[in-house]
Amino acid sequence: MTGRGLLREADLPLEVVILLLAGLTMLITGGLLFPISTGALPYYEDGLYGLLLVIFALQTITLGKTPFGDMRRSKSVLAAGVGVASVGIVTSFIPDLLGDNPRVLLFVCFGPGGLLLLLQMSLDKEKFPTWWRLGGTPRHLVLACSAVYGLSMLIALLLAQRQLLTVPATAAVVLVYGVAIVHLAAVLGKVYRTYPETERPAGGDVGLSTDHAMLLLMGTFMLLLGVLLVPVSFGTLPFSGSAQLGLLVVIFAVQMLASGSTPLGPFRRSWLMILVGLLVATLGIVSSIVPDILVVPLTILVGVLNILGGLINLVNIGAPLLKKLAQPRGTVPPLLVRLTAAQATMNLLTIMFGTSMLVSDLIPGPVLGVVLAANGCVLLYLLRLLIVLKRQRATSAAAG
């Protein structure tokens, strides 16, 4: 792709983006398992399990696509997605805290989930015969889905019987699985370009946009991180800083891939942004799986991005805020006042978080935990305000 081509608008649907992230995770995991098997690299299994659970949760929260099939994005489905994400986040942060439960949950997602998806596709009396009859790309979609579902069940078997294959053989299976997922993402992207009517937004009674869903995930991440850092700072719990950084960077990458959003603000979602997002995701995935290898560069990266992003956002909301304050009292809607206050508070807490990463021991551990938990609460409160604002605008538009 030429330099000019890299600046073109990217037309990747969110479903394809998440599949690419899942495929990249499996490809990197498979590649790393070879040196891990020889002892050349350390391995943090909980970091991988937590990352995979967060990816499953992403599909559920943003698209209503669960490991057991498509569902309406109801409040219960959204709650289940947040629950799975929470398990994944805690699993990544605190080694062995949840025992075998994350592995069992992944087994259910890969095994029974893969089997159910395969049966749903095969027994569908409308989609399956139509796709197969059309040939070409739709038929390739059937084959690609079948390969991914079948390999998902094999991965589940390896989770249940970890001694079934040698580590190099397991690495080879994971690599093949990663190739199958990336191939499915490519085929699905071609299907959506050829038959745009097949790309339907997730239905349901929860009207969360992609940005709102990512705000929900980030708020949950910060809240759990803050709460867990308090006992960690007193030495009562172990902590994986490498996986915490890795998972945070992966969430940054998903925002970049999905909508062009970055900690520094929104950018045009070009193919260049997609490539940068995949590079950032690669760093996060490696940091989640291999302890301590990227802690220093990712600490600097996350710290600088948080400080700059917080400062830029404060400047961006500063001028409108002064303009609102200059207006007569009572002319500014209370909701906008609360929204601006929440944004300002969030950015101040973000700057504090970034500074604490660059200057060690600047903020005592328990205080930092409270700051991060407060940041998570403000993010979730901001999400609530944005949803209320969206509903008010929809109501006004309908009335007008």
Secondary structure by P-SEA (a helix, b strand, c coil): cccccccccccccaaaaaaaaaaaaaaaaaaaaaaaaaccccccaaaaaaaaaaaaaaaaacccccccccccccaaaaaaaaaaaaaaaaaacccccccaaaaaaaaaacaaaaaaaaaaaaaccccaaaaaaaccaaaaaaaaaaaaaaaaaaaaaaaaccccccaaaaaaaaaaaaaaaaaaaaaaaaaaaacccccccccccccccaaaaaaaaaaaaaaaaaaaaaaaaaccccccaaaaaaaaaaaaaaaaacccccccccccccaaaaaaaaaaaaaaaaaaccccccaaaaaaaaaaaaaaaaaaaaaaaaaaaaaaaacccccccaaaaaaaaaaaaaaaaaaaaaaaaaccccccaaaaaaaaaaaaaaaaaaaaaaaaaaaaaaaaaaac
